[in-house]
Amino acid sequence: MTESIARTAEAIWRDVLTIPSGQDDASFFELSGESITAVRLVSRVEDELGILIDVGDIFEDDPNLASFVASVVAAGRAAA
């Protein structure tokens, strides 16, 4: 289940931020992420996975694909 959540979270990130190939390490901000983009990410995660994450989590530390996926997986485990 964790692997499925991770794959879906990654697909959401790639779709919302339209990540070009080879930019997996780019930060949310380098990918032109902003508040409305963060809200779209959170909304898609809730709609597609039924997992609630805090918008603020996206802005913490180094907001990149790996940290986003980790946040979603952790929230999914906590909810289970």
Buried (B, 14 or more C-beta within 10 A) or exposed (E): EEEEBBEBBBEBBBEBBEBEEEBEEBBBEEBEBEEEBBEBBBEBBEEEBEBEBEEEBBEEEEBBBBBBBBBBBBBBEEEE
